[in-house]
C-alpha cells in the first residue's frame, strides 16, 4: 500500500519530522509492507455490489496490527474520573488516575464515575489509529480519543490512517475515508480539535 494523501493539523507532521523522523518512517514502512490485494476476500451481500470481491477491513486491520506489533508499537489505556464540573475537570486532567480518585475522595466523592479509552498503537508518545470502520469510529478517534490522550499527557501527536475515497469505493458502504474526515476537521476551524494530528490517506 502507499500513503496517497496526507493532512497535517496543528503542525502534526512537522512535529514528527523534527522530533520523531525515524518513527514517522516506521509508520510509512508499515503502510508499504501491506499488500491490500491479498485481503480482497469479502464477498459483498449489498444490493449494489452483490457478489463482488471487496477489501476486508478485518483482515487489513489484522495485517496492520501484526506489522506494528513487530516494531514494538503497543496498546495504551488511559483511565480517568468522569465529571461534568468544568473547573474540577481542568484540575483532574493533569493528574494520574490514582491522584484523580484521591482528589475526588477529598471533596467527598467516595465512589466517582470512572472510564477509560484505549488506543492500539503507541510509541514514544505518538499514537496511531488504523481506521477501516464506519464514519462514527473515525470521528470518535479524531475529536475524542486523540484529544483525550493528548490532554492527559500520554501523547504529543495523534496519527489517523484512513482509506482514500478510491480505496473506500472497493470496500463495504459506510466506511470512513480520508477526504471526508479531513473535510470534517477543516469545517471545525483551524484550531479544532486542539491536538496536533496527522491524517494519512492510504490505498493499494
C-alpha positions as a LaTeX table, in Angstrom:
\begin{tabular}{lrrr}
\hline
Residue & $x$ (\AA) & $y$ (\AA) & $z$ (\AA) \\
\hline
Unk1 & 0.00 & 0.00 & 0.00 \\
Unk2 & 1.01 & 3.62 & $-0.31$ \\
Unk3 & 0.37 & 6.88 & 1.50 \\
Unk4 & $-1.53$ & 8.63 & $-1.27$ \\
Unk5 & $-2.59$ & 11.75 & 0.64 \\
Unk6 & $-1.87$ & 13.42 & 3.96 \\
Unk7 & $-3.14$ & 16.31 & 6.04 \\
Unk8 & $-1.23$ & 17.90 & 8.91 \\
Unk9 & $-3.34$ & 19.57 & 11.62 \\
Unk10 & $-1.68$ & 21.94 & 14.10 \\
Unk11 & 1.77 & 21.00 & 12.77 \\
Unk12 & 1.37 & 17.30 & 13.47 \\
Unk13 & 3.59 & 16.23 & 10.59 \\
Unk14 & 6.11 & 18.98 & 11.26 \\
Unk15 & 6.44 & 17.75 & 14.86 \\
Unk16 & 7.20 & 14.25 & 13.59 \\
Unk17 & 9.83 & 15.49 & 11.12 \\
Unk18 & 11.63 & 17.47 & 13.83 \\
Unk19 & 11.32 & 15.13 & 16.82 \\
Unk20 & 10.47 & 11.64 & 15.55 \\
Unk21 & 11.69 & 11.29 & 11.99 \\
Unk22 & 12.57 & 7.60 & 12.44 \\
Unk23 & 9.17 & 6.78 & 13.94 \\
Unk24 & 7.47 & 8.55 & 11.06 \\
Unk25 & 9.47 & 6.34 & 8.68 \\
Unk26 & 8.40 & 3.26 & 10.67 \\
Unk27 & 4.76 & 4.19 & 10.15 \\
Unk28 & 5.13 & 4.70 & 6.41 \\
Unk29 & 7.17 & 1.47 & 6.19 \\
Unk30 & 4.27 & $-0.40$ & 7.80 \\
Unk31 & 1.89 & 1.02 & 5.19 \\
Unk32 & 4.25 & $-0.03$ & 2.39 \\
Unk33 & 4.51 & $-3.55$ & 3.82 \\
Unk34 & 0.76 & $-4.24$ & 3.46 \\
Unk35 & $-0.39$ & $-5.93$ & 0.26 \\
Unk36 & $-4.04$ & $-4.89$ & 0.17 \\
Unk37 & $-4.88$ & $-7.13$ & $-2.78$ \\
Unk38 & $-4.31$ & $-10.26$ & $-0.68$ \\
Unk39 & $-7.16$ & $-9.04$ & 1.54 \\
Unk40 & $-9.72$ & $-8.76$ & $-1.26$ \\
Unk41 & $-11.70$ & $-11.63$ & 0.25 \\
Unk42 & $-15.01$ & $-10.19$ & 1.39 \\
Unk43 & $-17.93$ & $-11.22$ & $-0.83$ \\
Unk44 & $-20.44$ & $-8.38$ & $-0.87$ \\
Unk45 & $-24.08$ & $-9.02$ & 0.00 \\
Unk46 & $-25.09$ & $-5.42$ & $-0.66$ \\
Unk47 & $-27.66$ & $-4.95$ & $-3.39$ \\
Unk48 & $-25.49$ & $-2.62$ & $-5.50$ \\
Unk49 & $-22.35$ & $-4.78$ & $-5.21$ \\
Unk50 & $-23.75$ & $-8.27$ & $-4.69$ \\
Unk51 & $-21.16$ & $-10.98$ & $-5.28$ \\
Unk52 & $-18.29$ & $-8.55$ & $-5.80$ \\
Unk53 & $-14.98$ & $-9.25$ & $-4.03$ \\
Unk54 & $-14.21$ & $-6.36$ & $-1.69$ \\
Unk55 & $-11.27$ & $-5.46$ & 0.55 \\
Unk56 & $-11.75$ & $-6.94$ & 4.01 \\
Unk57 & $-11.44$ & $-4.39$ & 6.87 \\
Unk58 & $-10.95$ & $-7.21$ & 9.39 \\
Unk59 & $-8.03$ & $-8.69$ & 7.51 \\
Unk60 & $-6.49$ & $-5.30$ & 6.77 \\
Unk61 & $-6.65$ & $-4.35$ & 10.46 \\
Unk62 & $-5.07$ & $-7.68$ & 11.43 \\
Unk63 & $-2.23$ & $-7.14$ & 8.97 \\
Unk64 & $-1.55$ & $-3.62$ & 10.26 \\
Unk65 & $-1.64$ & $-4.90$ & 13.84 \\
Unk66 & 0.91 & $-7.62$ & 13.06 \\
Unk67 & 3.30 & $-5.15$ & 11.42 \\
Unk68 & 3.04 & $-2.51$ & 14.15 \\
Unk69 & 3.46 & $-5.07$ & 16.92 \\
Unk70 & 6.60 & $-6.35$ & 15.17 \\
Unk71 & 8.03 & $-2.83$ & 15.50 \\
Unk72 & 7.14 & $-2.67$ & 19.24 \\
Unk73 & 4.14 & $-0.37$ & 19.00 \\
Unk74 & 1.93 & $-1.24$ & 21.95 \\
Unk75 & $-1.62$ & $-0.75$ & 23.16 \\
Unk76 & $-2.16$ & 2.07 & 25.66 \\
Unk77 & $-5.09$ & 2.61 & 28.01 \\
Unk78 & $-5.96$ & 5.95 & 29.62 \\
Unk79 & $-8.18$ & 5.67 & 32.69 \\
Unk80 & $-9.83$ & 8.73 & 34.19 \\
Unk81 & $-12.54$ & 10.08 & 36.50 \\
Unk82 & $-15.69$ & 11.43 & 34.84 \\
Unk83 & $-17.11$ & 14.79 & 35.93 \\
Unk84 & $-19.34$ & 17.40 & 34.32 \\
Unk85 & $-17.89$ & 20.17 & 36.50 \\
Unk86 & $-15.60$ & 22.06 & 34.10 \\
Unk87 & $-13.37$ & 23.62 & 36.78 \\
Unk88 & $-12.98$ & 20.28 & 38.55 \\
Unk89 & $-12.23$ & 18.54 & 35.26 \\
Unk90 & $-9.45$ & 21.01 & 34.49 \\
Unk91 & $-7.88$ & 20.21 & 37.86 \\
Unk92 & $-8.15$ & 16.47 & 37.28 \\
Unk93 & $-6.86$ & 16.18 & 33.69 \\
Unk94 & $-3.11$ & 16.62 & 34.51 \\
Unk95 & $-3.30$ & 14.13 & 37.40 \\
Unk96 & $-2.75$ & 10.38 & 37.32 \\
Unk97 & $-5.80$ & 8.17 & 37.76 \\
Unk98 & $-4.94$ & 7.44 & 41.39 \\
Unk99 & $-4.45$ & 11.15 & 42.07 \\
Unk100 & $-7.79$ & 11.89 & 40.44 \\
Unk101 & $-9.56$ & 9.36 & 42.68 \\
Unk102 & $-7.78$ & 10.70 & 45.75 \\
Unk103 & $-8.81$ & 14.26 & 44.89 \\
Unk104 & $-12.44$ & 13.20 & 44.46 \\
Unk105 & $-12.40$ & 11.47 & 47.85 \\
Unk106 & $-11.01$ & 14.60 & 49.46 \\
Unk107 & $-14.00$ & 16.59 & 48.20 \\
Unk108 & $-16.43$ & 13.94 & 49.41 \\
Unk109 & $-16.99$ & 11.80 & 46.31 \\
Unk110 & $-16.06$ & 8.31 & 47.53 \\
Unk111 & $-17.32$ & 6.37 & 44.52 \\
Unk112 & $-16.55$ & 8.54 & 41.47 \\
Unk113 & $-17.56$ & 7.51 & 37.97 \\
Unk114 & $-14.54$ & 6.14 & 36.11 \\
Unk115 & $-13.96$ & 5.35 & 32.47 \\
Unk116 & $-11.14$ & 4.62 & 30.04 \\
Unk117 & $-10.12$ & 4.94 & 26.41 \\
Unk118 & $-7.77$ & 2.60 & 24.60 \\
Unk119 & $-5.61$ & 3.17 & 21.55 \\
Unk120 & $-4.00$ & 0.36 & 19.59 \\
Unk121 & $-0.53$ & 1.63 & 18.76 \\
Unk122 & 1.58 & 3.94 & 20.92 \\
Unk123 & 5.33 & 4.51 & 20.94 \\
Unk124 & 7.38 & 7.39 & 22.37 \\
Unk125 & 4.19 & 9.44 & 22.96 \\
Unk126 & 2.96 & 9.00 & 19.38 \\
Unk127 & $-0.42$ & 7.33 & 18.86 \\
Unk128 & $-1.56$ & 5.63 & 15.66 \\
Unk129 & $-5.12$ & 4.59 & 14.91 \\
Unk130 & $-5.80$ & 2.48 & 11.83 \\
Unk131 & $-9.44$ & 3.03 & 10.91 \\
Unk132 & $-11.26$ & 0.92 & 8.34 \\
Unk133 & $-14.55$ & 1.17 & 10.19 \\
Unk134 & $-17.70$ & 3.26 & 9.99 \\
Unk135 & $-17.75$ & 7.07 & 9.89 \\
Unk136 & $-18.58$ & 7.37 & 13.59 \\
Unk137 & $-15.44$ & 5.48 & 14.62 \\
Unk138 & $-13.14$ & 7.84 & 12.72 \\
Unk139 & $-14.91$ & 10.90 & 14.15 \\
Unk140 & $-14.51$ & 9.47 & 17.65 \\
Unk141 & $-10.78$ & 8.96 & 17.07 \\
Unk142 & $-10.22$ & 12.47 & 15.72 \\
Unk143 & $-12.41$ & 14.51 & 18.04 \\
Unk144 & $-12.38$ & 12.46 & 21.25 \\
Unk145 & $-9.73$ & 9.76 & 21.61 \\
Unk146 & $-6.59$ & 11.54 & 20.35 \\
Unk147 & $-7.59$ & 14.68 & 22.25 \\
Unk148 & $-8.12$ & 12.75 & 25.50 \\
Unk149 & $-4.71$ & 11.10 & 25.27 \\
Unk150 & $-3.10$ & 14.44 & 24.37 \\
Unk151 & $-4.69$ & 16.42 & 27.20 \\
Unk152 & $-3.81$ & 13.59 & 29.59 \\
Unk153 & $-0.13$ & 13.87 & 28.68 \\
Unk154 & 0.05 & 10.38 & 27.14 \\
Unk155 & 0.83 & 11.52 & 23.58 \\
Unk156 & 2.21 & 14.56 & 21.76 \\
Unk157 & 0.60 & 13.85 & 18.39 \\
Unk158 & $-2.10$ & 11.55 & 17.04 \\
Unk159 & $-1.95$ & 9.82 & 13.65 \\
Unk160 & $-5.05$ & 8.53 & 11.87 \\
Unk161 & $-4.69$ & 6.09 & 8.96 \\
Unk162 & $-7.73$ & 6.04 & 6.69 \\
Unk163 & $-8.52$ & 4.69 & 3.23 \\
Unk164 & $-8.78$ & 7.26 & 0.46 \\
Unk165 & $-12.08$ & 7.57 & $-1.37$ \\
Unk166 & $-10.55$ & 5.50 & $-4.17$ \\
Unk167 & $-9.85$ & 2.64 & $-1.75$ \\
Unk168 & $-13.11$ & 3.07 & 0.14 \\
Unk169 & $-15.01$ & 2.50 & $-3.11$ \\
Unk170 & $-13.57$ & $-1.03$ & $-3.06$ \\
Unk171 & $-14.96$ & $-1.71$ & 0.43 \\
Unk172 & $-18.37$ & $-2.04$ & 2.06 \\
Unk173 & $-20.54$ & 1.07 & 2.20 \\
Unk174 & $-20.40$ & 3.38 & 5.21 \\
Unk175 & $-16.65$ & 3.18 & 5.81 \\
Unk176 & $-14.90$ & 6.44 & 6.68 \\
Unk177 & $-12.49$ & 7.83 & 4.11 \\
Unk178 & $-9.63$ & 10.34 & 4.13 \\
Unk179 & $-11.19$ & 13.15 & 2.11 \\
Unk180 & $-14.43$ & 13.09 & 4.10 \\
Unk181 & $-12.75$ & 13.14 & 7.51 \\
Unk182 & $-10.28$ & 15.88 & 6.55 \\
Unk183 & $-13.26$ & 17.91 & 5.34 \\
Unk184 & $-14.89$ & 17.42 & 8.77 \\
Unk185 & $-11.73$ & 18.67 & 10.52 \\
Unk186 & $-11.49$ & 21.68 & 8.22 \\
Unk187 & $-15.14$ & 22.55 & 8.86 \\
Unk188 & $-14.40$ & 22.84 & 12.59 \\
Unk189 & $-11.81$ & 25.55 & 12.06 \\
Unk190 & $-8.04$ & 25.72 & 12.18 \\
Unk191 & $-7.72$ & 25.07 & 15.92 \\
Unk192 & $-10.27$ & 22.29 & 16.42 \\
Unk193 & $-9.68$ & 19.66 & 17.63 \\
Unk194 & $-6.95$ & 21.23 & 19.79 \\
Unk195 & $-4.43$ & 18.42 & 19.32 \\
Unk196 & $-1.66$ & 18.00 & 16.71 \\
Unk197 & $-2.79$ & 15.40 & 14.17 \\
Unk198 & $-1.51$ & 13.77 & 11.01 \\
Unk199 & $-4.17$ & 12.14 & 8.86 \\
Unk200 & $-2.87$ & 9.70 & 6.26 \\
Unk201 & $-4.92$ & 8.54 & 3.28 \\
Unk202 & $-3.77$ & 5.09 & 2.15 \\
Unk203 & $-4.66$ & 2.94 & $-0.83$ \\
Unk204 & $-3.43$ & $-0.13$ & $-2.76$ \\
\hline
\end{tabular}
